[in-house]
Amino acid sequence: MRHELASQSIETLAPLLRDREISPVEITEAVLHQTERYNKQINAYIQIDAEAAIVAAKNAEQEIMNGDYRGPLHGIPMALKDIFYFKNEVVTMGSKIHKDFVPSYDATVVSRLKEAGVIFTGKLNMHEYAWGATTTNPHFGPCRNPWDLEKIPGGSSGGSGAAVAADMTIASLGTDTGGSIRIPSSACGIVGLKPTHGRVSKYGCFPLAWSLDHIGPMTKTVRDAAIMLEVIAGYDDKDPTCANIPAASYTAALTEDVNDLVIGVNESYFFHDVDANVEKLVRQGIQTLTEMGAKVVPIEIPSLEYAAFAEMITITSEASAIHHQNLVDRSQDFGDDVRILLELGELVSAVDYLQAQQIRHQLNLDFAKAFQQVDVLITPTLPFTPPLIGQTSMLLNGKEINFLDHVIRFTGPENLTGLPAISVPCGCSDGMPVGLQIIGAPFKEDVILHAAYALEQADLMNGQKPDLNKVKNASS
């Protein structure tokens, strides 16, 4: 019964909590039991707050019993990436330098989740300072993929991806600067939504690159992502990048009717150099939507040719500006991979950075032109399935490539433009999940959620999930 509760979605649990058929304490105990059982092998949690979670669950239970039900997140246990500030609690950013950092206030997203009645079970593992895509953390140990413990869960929100996939949290939040929500969501076979830049407040979230950073839900279902977005979206005057644009009712957009949906497919960039099995599954996903009534239109976005340059120049220079003083004073306290990237960022010139911003401007123009013709663009989330932990190069259709050069190829353009994008599972290749990415026009989260929901109803995963018996029996 415990795993049965932990494995459920928000959409399943919420009405049961509302109607008092189950208790927040039961669900929280189930999630904590699952975490105790599997975290030693997966290493998704940096910190487990079991006692505090049970106390909070009992309080939520009493509130619901008294008729004070706050909504679909009330009594839902959840762990978040260890990058969001919790007042008077240690928040590490997955780092040695901030291992004892205690903020004096809550992040806005944390405040909104608290107000919604979420029960927090702990802090989740991540790539150090969110500056990487593997979650092979030198300070807290590597996080492992529940589908295959020898492989990465993706990053930087790898702990969130692994914990949701292994039922060690009902849902989570991640951050995304070049793909850090969507990459682990694809790698772990879950749903990951990066909203439009400015849709969700970043106040109280430690930055990686301020002009590229986003916060969004990582969940078991598309409806769960919509439910969470309704809670965390909205204007916040404490974040100067937050857009004062009313949020939609995202759950109301979730229907299977895609007869009016126009899908854009860009062959030259988003389907170039893609693993053959990954490409096949993504195209099958597109075909599924067309069989449901959607229409496909070929789209050209010429400036995508320069997107990788613009993304890397922007992220490296902004990250290095943020960490400059610690790089000068405490360079030995960074992990090797992060230190190298920060040192590279110190070499970027003003000319490089400004050229990258010109490319971003042209990308925005080109995407805007595309969205005059289509409602969404569909692409692979990743060009390959996750590599082994520690593997820096891999084979892509028989050709050796560098992992870091290709991992954000399809996710980075949406950070440069700030466009909303969601990764949904679309099948498995050699026992590992594959993600399909749906990109929308600015502040059209309802449109991409609608397309993702319709696709999810086709059950392209055929019920496939990680085999947790293998995790349980693995040596830690």
C-alpha positions, -999 to +999 in steps of 0.1 A: +000+000+000+029+024+008+044+022-027+010+023-042+004+057-025+039+071-033+035+061-070+003+082-075+000+115-092-013+148-077-044+145-099-052+111-083-043+119-047-059+154-045-096+144-046-089+115-021-073+140+003-101+165-003-128+139+004-108+126+035-104+091+020-067+092+027-046+113+050-016+136+042+002+115+069-003+083+050+010+097+018+040+114+035+049+082+053+047+063+020+070+088+003+095+088+032+094+050+032+102+049-005+130+074+000+145+054+029+143+023+007+159+037-025+179+068-018+210+049-008+213+036-043+199+065-063+212+094-042+184+118-052+182+135-018+209+157-003+188+161+029+157+142+042+135+161+066+113+132+079+104+146+113+094+180+100+075+165+072+054+143+095+046+173+117+035+193+087+015+164+074-004+161+107-011+198+106-024+195+070-046+165+081-062+186+108-068+215+085-086+193+060-106+175+087-117+210+099-130+218+064-101+241+055-090+224+022-067+248+003-067+231-031-050+202-050-016+206-035-028+205+001-012+176+019+009+166-011+045+156-001+072+171-022+110+176-023+126+204-043+160+209-059+184+223-033+186+257-050+154+273-036+157+293-004+139+280+027+139+304+056+162+293+084+171+260+067+204+250+051+203+253+013+235+241-004+231+247-042+249+213-044+281+231-034+309+230-009+311+268-007+274+271+003+272+239+023+262+258+055+242+286+039+210+295+057+188+321+040+166+345+060+136+342+037+117+318+015+119+318-023+086+331-038+079+296-053+085+280-018+061+306-002+034+298-028+038+261-024+036+265+014+005+286+011-010+258-011-004+233+017+026+213+003+045+190+027+082+193+022+102+161+027+137+174+019+162+189-006+172+171-038+206+165-054+217+187-083+247+195-104+269+219-084+254+254-087+232+240-115+262+244-139+261+211-157+239+184-171+249+152-153+243+157-116+275+139-110+281+160-078+316+159-063+304+171-029+273+150-024+279+121-047+265+113-081+228+110-085+218+079-104+191+072-130+164+048-116+161+032-150+197+022-149+219+031-119+250+032-141+236+061-161+232+098-154+197+111-146+205+143-166+209+177-150+212+200-135+179+190-118+189+154-118+177+147-082+143+160-091+141+138-122+153+107-103+131+113-072+099+118-093+107+087-114+114+065-084+083+077-064+105+094-038+085+126-042+050+131-057+064+160-077+092+186-077+105+219-090+136+223-111+155+252-127+163+254-163+191+276-179+200+255-209+176+225-204+180+216-167+143+208-163+137+191-196+170+171-198+165+151-166+128+148-174+136+132-207+164+111-191+141+099-163+109+094-182+088+122-165+071+155-175+092+186-173+078+221-180+099+252-185+075+281-186+080+314-204+108+336-190+090+359-165+060+336-159+074+323-126+092+344-101+129+336-095+132+355-063+150+334-037+165+310-063+203+311-066+211+322-101+232+304-127+227+329-156+202+356-148+189+362-184+184+325-191+172+311-158+137+296-154+118+277-127+092+250-135+075+218-124+088+182-128+059+158-125+045+124-132+017+137-155+009+167-177-021+176-155+002+176-124+025+201-142-006+223-150-018+221-114+017+232-101+020+259-126-013+274-116+001+277-080+036+291-088+028+313-118+021+350-115+036+384-110+061+391-082+074+426-077+105+411-059+117+397-092+125+425-117+123+400-146+088+387-136+061+396-162+029+413-151+008+392-174-022+373-159-017+335-157-042+312-175-063+283-161-038+257-173-058+227-162-088+240-182-067+237-214-062+199-210-084+182-236-076+155-262-091+175-290-062+186-313-082+190-345-072+227-347-036+222-336-009+231-362+025+215-354+057+229-368+086+206-376+121+220-383+142+193-400+175+211-406+182+218-369+160+198-346+161+165-365+198+168-375+223+144-358+197+126-337+200+090-325+180+069-350+158+053-323+151+086-306+142+102-339+118+073-347+100+076-314+096+114-316+083+111-352+059+084-340+047+109-314+041+135-341+023+109-362+001+101-332-010+137-330-017+139-367-038+108-365-058+126-337-064+155-361-034+178-359-017+192-389+020+193-396+038+222-413+075+224-422+093+254-406+126+271-412+144+290-384+177+301-400+193+317-369+192+283-351+226+277-368+241+301-343+221+292-312+247+269-296+273+297-297+249+323-283+238+299-255+273+290-244+287+325-245+257+339-225+256+311-199+294+310-193+299+347-190+269+353-168+277+324-145+313+335-142+302+370-133+281+356-105+309+334-092+338+356-099+349+365-064+347+329-052+366+318-083+394+342-072+393+334-035+382+297-033+387+281-067+398+249-051+364+245-035+346+241-068+343+207-085+367+203-114+341+205-141+324+236-128+357+254-121+368+248-157+335+262-170+338+292-148+374+298-159+363+296-195+336+322-188+363+346-176+378+345-211+346+356-229+350+391-244+324+419-244+323+415-282+314+378-278+287+385-254+271+413-274+272+392-306+254+365-287+227+389-277+223+400-313+218+363-322+192+361-294+173+390-310+173+374-344+162+340-329+132+358-313+123+373-346+126+340-364+106+321-338+079+348-338+076+344-376+073+306-372+045+310-346+025+331-371+022+298-390+020+271-363+008+267-327+037+245-314+070+232-326+079+195-318+114+183-314+134+156-296+143+168-261+177+151-263+195+138-294+204+106-275+195+086-244+215+091-212+252+081-211+270+063-183+281+082-153+315+097-160+312+092-197+322+124-216+320+112-251+295+088-267+285+073-300+257+090-320+247+068-350+282+054-350+300+087-348+319+097-316+306+130-301+313+151-270+284+149-246+285+185-234+286+198-270+253+181-278+233+178-246+216+212-247+215+215-285+177+212-286+169+227-252+191+258-253+173+278-279+142+281-257+163+296-229+178+321-253+143+331-264+125+325-231+099+305-249+078+279-230+087+243-236+077+209-221+093+175-223+069+145-223+079+108-224+073+092-259+087+057-255+118+038-246+150+030-265+172+001-252+155+003-219+159+040-214+131+067-217+130+092-246+115+127-243+096+146-269+098+184-266+068+208-274+077+245-278+052+273-277+048+310-283+055+334-254+030+328-225+012+301-243+018+274-217-018+264-220-012+255-257+018+233-251+002+217-221-029+209-242-007+193-269+013+174-243-018+161-226-033+148-258-001+130-265+001+116-230-034+101-234-021+079-262+002+063-236+033+060-258+052+046-228+029+016-227+030+018-189+068+014-188+085+025-156+118+020-139+122-014-124+127-005-087+134-041-078+167-038-096+174-006-077+165-023-044+188-052-051+217-031-063+247-026-041+250+010-030 
